[in-house]
Amino acid sequence: MRLTAFTDISLRVVMRLAVARQDELLTTRKVAEMLVVPYTHAAKAVARLSELGLVETRRGRGGGLQITEAGRRAPVGAVVRSLESDGDVVGCEDDPPCPLRAACLLRTALRQAQEAFYASLDTVTVASLVASPTGPTLLSLTSPE
């Protein structure tokens, strides 16, 4: 299974925010630069993470981003489920639709495998993702000058 670029960027954003100091407010632009992702993609990720209650955003002077306590404790499986579409792993309903879709056992098997993938991620929290060596690496990221 492959995650979308949106989910990948969102997970990297929340991981970077998870290692930020309590008094450190990063901007979306700064996080995008640190993670070497387009600003527009990072902004969409931040907006969705904020909707999910994982990230708090403050506008204006002295504003920035911070991970919430719920974001820190969030199971990665739940985060990924929220960010990924509910679609099938394969394109059963694509145009043209698969002629086997009404009687296909593969679709069910793939859906079960997808759920097993998410369930394995449910045992991992955002906070656990930033343990060493990842946390120190995230802290060492700087914006390209």
Secondary structure, DSSP 8 states (H G I E B T S, - for coil): ----HHHHHHHHHHHHHHTS-TT--B-HHHHHHHHT--HHHHHHHHHHHHHTTSEEEE-STT-EEEE-HHHHH-BHHHHHHHHS-S--SS-TTSSS--TTGGG-HHHHHHHHHHHHHHHHHTT-BHHHHTSTTHHHHHHH-----
